Amino acid sequence: MGNRNRLDLYHARCVRIGAGVLAQCALDCAATGARRVLIVTSAPIARLADELSEHLAEQGLTSTLFKGPDGEPTRADLSAALTSAQDFGADFIIGLGGGSAMDVAKLVAALFGERQTFDEVVGTGLLAGRALPLACIPTTAGTGSEVTPIAILEDEAAQLKKGVVSPFLIPDFAYLDPQLTVTMPRKVTASTGIDALTHCIEAYANRLAHPVVDSWALEGIRLIGENLEIACNEPDNLSARENMLIASHLGGMCLGPVNTAAVHALAYPMGGEFHVPHGVANSLLLPHVIRFNAEEAPERYARVAHMLGVADSGDAARDAAAGIARIEDLSAGVGIDRRLRDVGISSNALPGMAAAAMTVQRLLQNNPREMNEEQALRIYEAAL
Amino acid sequence: MGNRNRLDLYHARCVRIGAGVLAQCALDCAATGARRVLIVTSAPIARLADELSEHLAEQGLTSTLFKGPDGEPTRADLSAALTSAQDFGADFIIGLGGGSAMDVAKLVAALFGERQTFDEVVGTGLLAGRALPLACIPTTAGTGSEVTPIAILEDEAAQLKKGVVSPFLIPDFAYLDPQLTVTMPRKVTASTGIDALTHCIEAYANRLAHPVVDSWALEGIRLIGENLEIACNEPDNLSARENMLIASHLGGMCLGPVNTAAVHALAYPMGGEFHVPHGVANSLLLPHVIRFNAEEAPERYARVAHMLGVADSGDAARDAAAGIARIEDLSAGVGIDRRLRDVGISSNALPGMAAAAMTVQRLLQNNPREMNEEQALRIYEAAL
């Protein structure tokens, strides 16, 4: 984890942050010359989508909604959304929702017009371009998908998650409006918040770590440590909600240049096979993976601990351990599930999951400590 | 300096960081479909421009050089560069150099085709668009101009600097290649480095301060504190050079959303009337303005001091004072001028300068402490 890795940063051109910025989206849309806007969203937040449609109508734009699933999106959802976009004749795509809605929106904007199929672009750097302009508006504070070059779908047949990674997936516009997150259920606030924390921690303690990304990651960790409990306990606290959105955004900014590591690799099989929401899977695994990694990189995890409010004792290993305890307390305090068995996973599933996790070498190779299948199994067992 | 200001961030779409990224610029240029590239640069770095031309030629692109002045650019320089771009039929503009070359390149890319004149766009938000794609490649580590929405020229007739501020001035591509900065003279390394420090400090201690920008500013301050002396004393140290480029870049990222304050306002008349280089003017004023401001916002300046290595004593005013001493030591250690009289300014010029500084309300209104003409004069006198 030296600081001489080459770094390529791809940014959204425009990011607006603050209560009320949703209204600005319609103005930005209109300024691009767009006329017909497809809003990819999900049923629970239809009210917010209606509000956005009204803003667009005020600017003379026509819009239609595509309501995707509540849970993780599938290839079938993408196909349906693409058909909806083509039938409507969309010339601008907005993703409004959590990572699922935004990921589908990103793929619709990229694949509109059928120059490439989803199968052709699964992997890294295979997208030839993006067909339509794109804005993303998160209604959870977790994935940071509004600024990542990543979109992930479930392949129903293969029971596997498949990811597309390309700078062309990064939206043109992103809006972080805390008013859109105040109705998020406590459980979702909690698990998506821990997901954002995982992004920041895995980017900071990463073989590809870089000082620029470090500063984003550390600030994200600090903001989550100070705001997650408040956001859960006082859902209308706009300051805490905005700070959580910023933290999630900073975590997302880390994902492109550095990406995640073993927590995410081990979480993949839990999503694909057991349909555990992404944030929940990460939060269950995070302390156990850190405990495994900290032996190799105690200084990094000590710094994480300091950002979470642990005093610097001068003993990195001790501080790292205190940081793990702080993360476990934080998770418990906001009431998220603590064990794999709480989400319906039993011990006989673990060997298969460990084998599946080993296929995610794209992320495992970033991990500060090498991890083999046997070690992955031990981590699942510890988390069971 | 609460944290509930609304924030609009405009980013360069692609930023590449590391030794050797210069070569990547030609590939990115070619990928946009460009054929004829105007490189705006300055005489002392012609060798680097030749290297870039060779890379472009290898990708099948034709290029020509416009060599601007060593010092601060003027309206006449912009006119000449625009003529050069039109005559050459440029379809891509690259700024390669310090802030001067990059600022001219940004304005050429924006004003090419004569849809608007410079006079029509002086001020904030008046540019209607940018005519040509644009890349910026800094060869100093100071202005961060490769990511700012700002370009500044000297109006020779008015003896005043005039600024254009617009998101359209932010380049599409930026390249931070430490190999391009190793030949920078020590004096330039020093003054541009203190300029970057000034950007970070003025963005952090600013009425428009925001947590996202704070994290960039603080990381920039830390990197400068740890690397400026090394970059001056070991010019070939690529690690220190890269860290200084990153710090300058982070400072530049702060300038769009938050911008600077009284140091820059008071530096303006020194540039316009006395032709003191921008970085030198800032470095002469910085400790004196901080001393004035710290009475109003000691906590902010204490945090700056901590980033510069001052231990946290728990007494903000004391730490802020130690920070000022550290900045003065840093400036002295790298051998930059310390007093206004060292750059040819005498006491009888100060009242006129104080009056001129008061016209820069755009920046003065960001200052954490209100400053009137009398107080500006006292600061100039202290710096004399």
Contacts between the chains, C-beta under 8 A, distances in Angstrom:
chain1	res1	chain2	res2	distance
A	3	B	239	7.1
A	3	B	243	7.7
A	4	B	18	7.5
A	4	B	19	7.9
A	4	B	238	7.9
A	4	B	239	6.5
A	4	B	242	7.5
A	5	B	18	7.3
A	6	B	16	7.4
A	6	B	17	6.8
A	6	B	18	3.4
A	6	B	19	7.8
A	6	B	20	7.6
A	6	B	21	6.8
A	7	B	16	7.3
A	7	B	17	4.3
A	7	B	18	6.2
A	8	B	14	7.2
A	8	B	15	7.5
A	8	B	16	5.2
A	8	B	17	7.7
A	9	B	14	7.2
A	9	B	15	4.2
A	9	B	16	7.6
A	9	B	17	7.2
A	10	B	13	6.6
A	10	B	14	5.5
A	10	B	15	8.0
A	11	B	11	3.3
A	11	B	12	6.4
A	11	B	13	6.1
A	11	B	14	7.6
A	11	B	15	7.1
A	12	B	11	6.4
A	13	B	10	6.6
A	13	B	11	6.1
A	13	B	13	6.0
A	14	B	8	7.2
A	14	B	9	7.2
A	14	B	10	5.6
A	14	B	11	7.6
A	14	B	167	7.2
A	15	B	8	7.6
A	15	B	9	4.2
A	15	B	10	8.0
A	15	B	11	7.1
A	16	B	6	7.4
A	16	B	7	7.3
A	16	B	8	5.2
A	16	B	9	7.6
A	17	B	6	6.8
A	17	B	7	4.3
A	17	B	8	7.7
A	17	B	9	7.2
A	17	B	210	7.7
A	17	B	212	7.0
A	18	B	4	7.5
A	18	B	5	7.3
A	18	B	6	3.4
A	18	B	7	6.2
A	19	B	4	7.9
A	19	B	6	7.8
A	20	B	6	7.7
A	21	B	6	6.8
A	167	B	14	7.2
A	210	B	17	7.7
A	211	B	219	7.4
A	211	B	223	7.1
A	211	B	243	6.9
A	211	B	246	6.3
A	212	B	17	6.9
A	212	B	219	7.7
A	212	B	246	5.7
A	212	B	249	8.0
A	212	B	250	7.5
A	214	B	219	8.0
A	215	B	215	5.8
A	215	B	216	7.0
A	215	B	218	7.7
A	215	B	219	3.7
A	215	B	250	7.7
A	216	B	215	7.0
A	218	B	215	7.7
A	219	B	211	7.4
A	219	B	212	7.7
A	219	B	214	8.0
A	219	B	215	3.7
A	223	B	211	7.1
A	238	B	4	7.9
A	239	B	3	7.1
A	239	B	4	6.5
A	242	B	4	7.5
A	243	B	3	7.7
A	243	B	211	6.9
A	246	B	211	6.3
A	246	B	212	5.8
A	249	B	212	8.0
A	250	B	212	7.5
A	250	B	215	7.7
